[in-house]
């Protein structure tokens, strides 16, 4: 179990029927507590319970899916991460292969209740609750509780049920990369309900092994195997079929490609509920291994900065680097650096519509984050073993020699460009983050 974190819940998530009212209780667990007195994070009514139930079932199906592992390698259902704060509730999760990220946002106008505490938890999303969600009918009422609230209907005072739930380490790493990619994405297309359904009906059948391109001809969007001007590249197109169950309920869809096409994000709008769906560049590439935030993790950031920005984001529940830099008269470059680090640590998610980060208090200790990135650990080991030799270092150019097992590697860093003679860099050309040799040189010279 070296690649998972185990959590024990003192109760189980449940959905109960009480007359005409459905009551949904999500059990919480967290190693980190900002307010230990609050019985739960949110308690109140959901404005679109039928749509929310369908979105949560779709999220559950995404979490259970995998696109690069055999059935033998797959494990049991993992449980979504839920964040309550800023007058909204967010449900997040990854496919088992971590190549698909999904988030369900219940927006302020879709909730009628009380936020007792801002927080994040890895919730117990058990099968009986999923089954119960499937029985929710249109026009039914649901009361949502995120957290552990003392309610006799779902908790027996004389009995405590524990359930061990694994949280994959790749989810923790993936959260950082996804937010970096989202913040570097821009809206390209907006489609109405009919256009979206036509687009999905025209998808090729079966597993799609080659790249496809989203293009618009006239007023009709289509997927084409031929690249054209302004087209959006989509790898592993068949993964989009996970969205089909909720297509009948959408109002519109927007598409946000990454600046360098390292991901594509599809946002579906359903009244006061929004479904965000991000695909990694290719099926076999999980967000957890992309290394988009490694450069920021090797930079030394004072603990007081992390603590101060953590408290600022927790208090405001949203985080706009440019606005903060202006308000506090701090250089934008310094704020962007600390922002990327906080996102890499999982403290910040990203909202494409608001164009700002939202706060996510993770249900695990922050000290674990850096240790989950083997490239950083390997880079530090190279430095400790004295295998990094700086040959030249000035403002324009840094050149170094790094000893490998059977060969020496040359690292050259010029302004924002970096190169290494190792096999990793030759294969990915920096698309999946820096190699351990470049990281070691940057760490040593504090580039």
MILO-825748 format. One record per residue (C-alpha): residue in one letter; residue number from 1; x negated, y, z negated. Coordinates in steps of 0.1 Angstrom, whole numbers, plus 5000, padded with zeros to 4 digits. Layout:
   res     n      x      y      z
     A   NUM      X      Y      Z
...
This chain:
   res     n      x      y      z
     X     1   5000   5000   5000
     X     2   4971   5023   5005
     X     3   4989   5043   5032
     X     4   5020   5050   5012
     X     5   5031   5069   4981
     X     6   5056   5051   4958
     X     7   5084   5070   4940
     X     8   5108   5057   4914
     X     9   5143   5071   4914
     X    10   5164   5071   4881
     X    11   5195   5069   4902
     X    12   5207   5060   4937
     X    13   5221   5082   4964
     X    14   5259   5076   4968
     X    15   5290   5088   4986
     X    16   5322   5084   4966
     X    17   5358   5090   4976
     X    18   5379   5108   4950
     X    19   5414   5114   4964
     X    20   5410   5134   4996
     X    21   5375   5146   4986
     X    22   5342   5129   4996
     X    23   5314   5134   4971
     X    24   5278   5129   4984
     X    25   5250   5127   4958
     X    26   5214   5125   4968
     X    27   5191   5113   4941
     X    28   5158   5132   4937
     X    29   5122   5125   4927
     X    30   5093   5149   4926
     X    31   5059   5149   4910
     X    32   5059   5187   4909
     X    33   5086   5208   4891
     X    34   5091   5245   4892
     X    35   5122   5244   4871
     X    36   5128   5213   4851
     X    37   5160   5225   4835
     X    38   5181   5225   4867
     X    39   5202   5193   4871
     X    40   5199   5195   4909
     X    41   5189   5218   4937
     X    42   5222   5224   4954
     X    43   5258   5217   4945
     X    44   5288   5226   4966
     X    45   5310   5220   4997
     X    46   5299   5214   5032
     X    47   5317   5233   5060
     X    48   5313   5207   5087
     X    49   5312   5173   5069
     X    50   5319   5151   5100
     X    51   5292   5168   5120
     X    52   5267   5166   5091
     X    53   5275   5129   5086
     X    54   5268   5122   5123
     X    55   5235   5142   5122
     X    56   5223   5124   5091
     X    57   5231   5090   5107
     X    58   5211   5101   5138
     X    59   5182   5113   5115
     X    60   5183   5079   5098
     X    61   5181   5061   5132
     X    62   5151   5083   5141
     X    63   5134   5075   5108
     X    64   5139   5037   5115
     X    65   5126   5039   5151
     X    66   5091   5033   5164
     X    67   5076   5037   5199
     X    68   5041   5023   5195
     X    69   5045   4995   5169
     X    70   5057   4959   5172
     X    71   5087   4948   5151
     X    72   5063   4928   5130
     X    73   5044   4959   5121
     X    74   5075   4980   5112
     X    75   5086   4983   5076
     X    76   5119   4992   5059
     X    77   5137   5025   5062
     X    78   5118   5055   5049
     X    79   5138   5082   5032
     X    80   5141   5118   5045
     X    81   5126   5148   5029
     X    82   5152   5174   5017
     X    83   5146   5210   5010
     X    84   5171   5233   4993
     X    85   5164   5270   4993
     X    86   5170   5303   5011
     X    87   5207   5296   5011
     X    88   5203   5265   5033
     X    89   5196   5228   5031
     X    90   5172   5210   5054
     X    91   5168   5173   5060
     X    92   5134   5162   5077
     X    93   5120   5130   5088
     X    94   5096   5112   5113
     X    95   5099   5081   5133
     X    96   5078   5053   5119
     X    97   5051   5059   5145
     X    98   5052   5097   5135
     X    99   5056   5106   5172
     X   100   5091   5120   5167
     X   101   5100   5147   5142
     X   102   5136   5156   5134
     X   103   5152   5182   5111
     X   104   5188   5189   5102
     X   105   5195   5225   5090
     X   106   5227   5233   5073
     X   107   5228   5271   5076
     X   108   5242   5295   5050
     X   109   5276   5298   5065
     X   110   5280   5261   5065
     X   111   5277   5258   5027
     X   112   5299   5269   4999
     X   113   5283   5262   4966
     X   114   5254   5271   4942
     X   115   5217   5268   4946
     X   116   5206   5259   4911
     X   117   5170   5255   4920
     X   118   5148   5259   4951
     X   119   5129   5227   4957
     X   120   5120   5197   4979
     X   121   5124   5160   4973
     X   122   5120   5127   4990
     X   123   5156   5115   4987
     X   124   5169   5079   4983
     X   125   5187   5074   5016
     X   126   5201   5039   5010
     X   127   5221   5017   5034
     X   128   5254   5019   5015
     X   129   5253   5057   5018
     X   130   5246   5055   5055
     X   131   5275   5031   5059
     X   132   5297   5055   5039
     X   133   5287   5084   5061
     X   134   5298   5065   5091
     X   135   5333   5063   5076
     X   136   5337   5101   5072
     X   137   5365   5113   5094
     X   138   5371   5148   5110
     X   139   5387   5173   5087
     X   140   5376   5154   5055
     X   141   5360   5174   5028
     X   142   5326   5165   5014
     X   143   5309   5179   4983
     X   144   5271   5177   4986
     X   145   5247   5174   4956
     X   146   5210   5175   4963
     X   147   5193   5162   4932
     X   148   5203   5143   4900
     X   149   5234   5158   4885
     X   150   5251   5142   4855
     X   151   5284   5131   4871
     X   152   5302   5101   4858
     X   153   5315   5091   4891
     X   154   5281   5081   4904
     X   155   5260   5075   4873
     X   156   5267   5052   4845
     X   157   5254   5067   4812
     X   158   5244   5033   4799
     X   159   5225   5021   4830
     X   160   5196   5034   4850
     X   161   5187   5020   4884
     X   162   5152   5024   4898
     X   163   5144   5021   4934
     X   164   5108   5022   4948
     X   165   5106   5041   4980
     X   166   5075   5044   5001
     X   167   5066   5077   5016
     X   168   5041   5071   5045
     X   169   5009   5091   5044
     X   170   5013   5097   5081
     X   171   5044   5118   5073
     X   172   5024   5140   5050
     X   173   4998   5146   5076
     X   174   5024   5150   5104
     X   175   5043   5178   5085
     X   176   5012   5200   5089
     X   177   5007   5194   5126
     X   178   5043   5198   5135
     X   179   5046   5232   5119
     X   180   5014   5244   5137
     X   181   5028   5232   5170
     X   182   5062   5247   5164
     X   183   5047   5281   5156
     X   184   5028   5280   5189
     X   185   5060   5271   5209
     X   186   5082   5295   5228
     X   187   5118   5291   5241
     X   188   5119   5283   5278
     X   189   5155   5272   5285
     X   190   5190   5274   5270
     X   191   5217   5250   5282
     X   192   5254   5248   5275
     X   193   5271   5216   5264
     X   194   5280   5205   5300
     X   195   5245   5212   5313
     X   196   5230   5192   5284
     X   197   5252   5162   5289
     X   198   5245   5162   5326
     X   199   5208   5163   5319
     X   200   5209   5133   5296
     X   201   5231   5113   5320
     X   202   5204   5118   5346
     X   203   5176   5103   5325
     X   204   5158   5073   5340
     X   205   5167   5039   5325
     X   206   5144   5018   5303
     X   207   5110   5028   5288
     X   208   5094   5057   5307
     X   209   5057   5052   5308
     X   210   5047   5082   5330
     X   211   5052   5119   5324
     X   212   5085   5136   5335
     X   213   5091   5172   5340
     X   214   5122   5193   5330
     X   215   5131   5217   5358
     X   216   5161   5238   5367
     X   217   5175   5237   5403
     X   218   5201   5264   5407
     X   219   5221   5261   5375
     X   220   5214   5224   5370
     X   221   5186   5210   5347
     X   222   5171   5177   5357
     X   223   5142   5155   5348
     X   224   5118   5150   5377
     X   225   5086   5128   5381
     X   226   5071   5157   5401
     X   227   5056   5187   5384
     X   228   5066   5222   5396
     X   229   5062   5258   5386
     X   230   5077   5266   5351
     X   231   5084   5229   5345
     X   232   5082   5214   5310
     X   233   5061   5183   5307
     X   234   5078   5155   5286
     X   235   5058   5124   5276
     X   236   5078   5093   5265
     X   237   5110   5107   5279
     X   238   5131   5077   5267
     X   239   5127   5089   5231
     X   240   5152   5116   5238
     X   241   5179   5089   5238
     X   242   5179   5091   5200
     X   243   5199   5123   5204
     X   244   5227   5108   5225
     X   245   5251   5100   5195
     X   246   5254   5137   5186
     X   247   5256   5151   5222
     X   248   5295   5151   5222
     X   249   5295   5176   5193
     X   250   5270   5202   5204
     X   251   5277   5238   5215
     X   252   5244   5243   5233
     X   253   5207   5232   5234
     X   254   5175   5251   5236
     X   255   5141   5238   5247
     X   256   5108   5250   5232
     X   257   5076   5237   5249
     X   258   5043   5240   5231
     X   259   5019   5266   5247
     X   260   4996   5238   5259
     X   261   5024   5212   5262
     X   262   5012   5192   5232
     X   263   5048   5188   5221
     X   264   5083   5196   5232
     X   265   5111   5207   5209
     X   266   5148   5204   5215
     X   267   5172   5223   5193
     X   268   5209   5213   5193
     X   269   5234   5238   5179
     X   270   5267   5226   5163
     X   271   5284   5255   5146
     X   272   5266   5261   5113
     X   273   5244   5230   5117
     X   274   5212   5228   5138
     X   275   5193   5197   5148
     X   276   5156   5201   5157
     X   277   5139   5173   5176
     X   278   5102   5174   5185
     X   279   5083   5149   5206
     X   280   5046   5144   5206
     X   281   5027   5146   5239
     X   282   5028   5108   5245
     X   283   5045   5078   5229
     X   284   5013   5064   5214
     X   285   5003   5097   5198
     X   286   5018   5104   5164
     X   287   5018   5140   5150
     X   288   4998   5126   5121
     X   289   4967   5120   5142
     X   290   4966   5152   5162
     X   291   4943   5171   5139
     X   292   4958   5205   5148
     X   293   4951   5219   5113
     X   294   4917   5203   5105
     X   295   4898   5236   5112
     X   296   4918   5253   5085
     X   297   4912   5225   5060
     X   298   4874   5228   5062
     X   299   4875   5265   5054
     X   300   4869   5275   5018
     X   301   4900   5292   5005
     X   302   4899   5305   4968
     X   303   4924   5287   4946
     X   304   4938   5320   4934
     X   305   4948   5328   4971
     X   306   4965   5295   4975
     X   307   4983   5299   4941
     X   308   4993   5335   4949
     X   309   5007   5327   4984
     X   310   5024   5296   4970
     X   311   5042   5317   4944
     X   312   5050   5344   4970
     X   313   5065   5318   4994
     X   314   5084   5300   4966
     X   315   5100   5333   4954
     X   316   5110   5345   4989
     X   317   5117   5311   5004
     X   318   5104   5324   5037
     X   319   5070   5335   5049
     X   320   5062   5359   5078
     X   321   5023   5364   5081
     X   322   5025   5396   5100
     X   323   5050   5413   5077
     X   324   5030   5402   5046
     X   325   4998   5415   5061
     X   326   5014   5449   5066
     X   327   5031   5451   5033
     X   328   5000   5441   5013
     X   329   4975   5458   5035
     X   330   4956   5426   5041
     X   331   4939   5417   5074
     X   332   4960   5397   5097
     X   333   4932   5372   5104
     X   334   4929   5364   5066
     X   335   4966   5360   5063
     X   336   4968   5337   5093
     X   337   4940   5316   5079
     X   338   4957   5311   5046
     X   339   4991   5305   5064
     X   340   4976   5277   5085
     X   341   4961   5262   5054
     X   342   4994   5263   5035
     X   343   5012   5247   5065
     X   344   4985   5220   5067
     X   345   4991   5213   5030
     X   346   5028   5209   5038
     X   347   5040   5239   5019
     X   348   5053   5257   5049
     X   349   5077   5245   5076
     X   350   5086   5266   5107
     X   351   5119   5279   5119
     X   352   5119   5285   5156
     X   353   5150   5308   5156
     X   354   5138   5330   5127
     X   355   5102   5329   5140
     X   356   5089   5325   5105
     X   357   5079   5298   5080
     X   358   5101   5284   5053
     X   359   5089   5272   5020
     X   360   5088   5235   5013
     X   361   5078   5223   4978
     X   362   5065   5188   4985
     X   363   5073   5159   4962
     X   364   5037   5150   4957
     X   365   5005   5167   4944
     X   366   4986   5190   4967
     X   367   4952   5175   4958
     X   368   4961   5145   4979
     X   369   4963   5163   5012
     X   370   4927   5167   5022
     X   371   4919   5132   5011
     X   372   4944   5119   5037
     X   373   4924   5132   5066
     X   374   4896   5107   5074
     X   375   4878   5131   5099
     X   376   4873   5156   5071
     X   377   4860   5130   5048
     X   378   4837   5116   5075
     X   379   4824   5151   5082
     X   380   4816   5157   5046
     X   381   4798   5123   5044
     X   382   4776   5134   5074
     X   383   4766   5165   5055
     X   384   4759   5146   5023
     X   385   4737   5121   5041
     X   386   4717   5149   5057
     X   387   4726   5138   5092
     X   388   4734   5174   5104
     X   389   4705   5195   5117
     X   390   4712   5231   5127
     X   391   4690   5239   5157
     X   392   4703   5275   5164
     X   393   4729   5296   5147
     X   394   4739   5332   5155
     X   395   4771   5351   5162
     X   396   4773   5340   5199
     X   397   4762   5304   5197
     X   398   4757   5275   5172
     X   399   4738   5244   5183
     X   400   4733   5214   5161
     X   401   4722   5177   5163
     X   402   4742   5151   5144
     X   403   4728   5116   5138
     X   404   4751   5088   5148
     X   405   4747   5051   5144
     X   406   4727   5045   5176
     X   407   4725   5079   5192
     X   408   4722   5116   5183
     X   409   4751   5139   5192
     X   410   4747   5175   5203
     X   411   4773   5200   5191
     X   412   4776   5235   5207
     X   413   4800   5261   5194
     X   414   4803   5293   5214
     X   415   4829   5319   5203
     X   416   4862   5299   5204
     X   417   4848   5271   5225
     X   418   4833   5240   5211
     X   419   4817   5209   5227
     X   420   4803   5176   5214
     X   421   4786   5147   5233
     X   422   4805   5120   5213
     X   423   4830   5097   5228
     X   424   4859   5113   5209
     X   425   4854   5147   5224
     X   426   4848   5132   5258
     X   427   4881   5114   5257
     X   428   4903   5142   5243
     X   429   4885   5174   5251
     X   430   4897   5190   5219
     X   431   4934   5184   5225
     X   432   4937   5163   5193
     X   433   4916   5186   5171
     X   434   4878   5187   5165
     X   435   4857   5155   5161
     X   436   4839   5148   5128
     X   437   4806   5161   5142
     X   438   4821   5195   5151
     X   439   4838   5196   5117
     X   440   4805   5189   5099
     X   441   4787   5216   5118
     X   442   4815   5242   5111
     X   443   4815   5232   5075
     X   444   4778   5235   5071
     X   445   4774   5269   5088
     X   446   4809   5282   5077
     X   447   4819   5290   5112
